[in-house]
Amino acid sequence: MDLLLQSTITCPDCGYAKEETMPTDACWYFYQCGHCATLLKPKPGDCCVFCSYGTVKCPPIQENKKCC
């Protein structure tokens, strides 16, 4: 299975969306919105901001592995 490394994160406060490249060797636990400066954190039960706010889950989750 090929990993998808591009994910669009959408801010739940203002709706601003930006495509980001996900790292394969680390998780993003925090992400600051480039429009309203809201600091995003993973939702309960999610491992990172990509799993909570992205269009694509993080690489470890895509591979059915435990996240960072």
N, C-alpha and C positions, 0 to 999 in steps of 0.2 A: 504494500500500500504506500503510495506517495503521500508525504506530509504536505499539508497546505500551510504555508508560513505567513500568508497575508490574511489579516483580519481587520475588519472595520469596527472600531470601538465607537459606540454612541453614548453620549452623556445623557443620563436619565433626567437631569435638571433642565438643560437648555436644548437638547436634541442635536447638538453639534456632533458630526461624525467625521472621523479621520481614519484612513487606512494606515496600519502599522505592520511592521515585520516582526513576527514573534521570534524570540530567541529559542534555540533548541537546547540550551544548557542552563537556563535560569527561568524563574517565574517572575512575573510582574505583579507584586502585591498591591501596588499603588500606581495610579495614573492620574495626572492632572489634566483636566479638560483645557484645550487650547483656546477656548472661547470664553467660558465663564469662570475658569480657574477652580472649579469644584474638584476636590480630591476624591477620586473613586477608589473604593476598596471592594474586594470580593464579597458577594452576597453569602449569607450563611449556607454552608454545604458546598460552595465552589472554592476552587484552589487558587484562582487568580482572576485578574480583571478581564482577561480574554474569555474565560468561561462564563463570567457574569454579564459582560457588556459587549462582547465581540460577536461577529458573524460566524466565526470559526473558533472552536475550542482549541486550547493549547496543545502543542505537540504530544506531551505524555498522555493526555486524555484521548487524543486521536489514535494513539497506539494501544489503548486499553491498559495503560500503566498507571502507577501511582504518580501523582503530580509532585513537584518539588516539595 
